[in-house]
Amino acid sequence: MFESMEQQIVHACGHEQVHVIYGFDSQVARKARWLRTTKCRACFVADKKAEQTKAAARDDATIAHLDRPQLNGSERQVSWAETIRVSRLAALMALPHTSADADCGICLGIDDAKWWIDHRDLSHAEFLAQATRHLQIAGMPASGQHSEAA
Ligand SMILES: [Zn+2]
């Protein structure tokens, strides 16, 4: 018989949580058994958060010696971009190559929060190529902007 059952599950962490389980009798029993071996939602989220905090602290320590310029953008963009920048820089520092400082130097030249967010998913090689290009364009004299304004 197909059913949806509300079950009070005691999770591996000791907390109880109500789950609605759908399926045939045997599937419901199996799912309930499996749920008892897992942690409750709150513990799962807490674990994940602790892991992220630990990783962030480790990354911060890895790049503590780098002088990071203030990012530009909205408050939300800046806070998101800062997280992206920290993990990117830490990853670059951890790579077994000798140009880590130069690579980080390129990254640190970019203070546009939106750019960091837009390019967050690129591989390191692609990311560095884009960053170099971005800096070259930014370094070019703006044409037309200051033309004979009188
Ligand atoms: Zn729990």
Residues whose N, C-alpha, C, O or C-beta is under 5 A from the ligand:
A	BS01	ZN	C13 H15 C40 C43
